[in-house]
Amino acid sequence: MSEVINEDVFESARVNLNNLIFKRICYAKKLSITLIFLF
């Protein structure tokens, strides 16, 4: 039973990490586009 819970926790943590990385990439793209328009 505990193995299933650990697997769920690991899966949700992995999804959260992927979302965080995705948000960082989107933010970096917006930032670089803004800089390109400025210069």
Buried (B, 14 or more C-beta within 10 A) or exposed (E): EEEEEEEEEEEEEEEEEEEEEEEEEEEEEEEEEEEEEEE
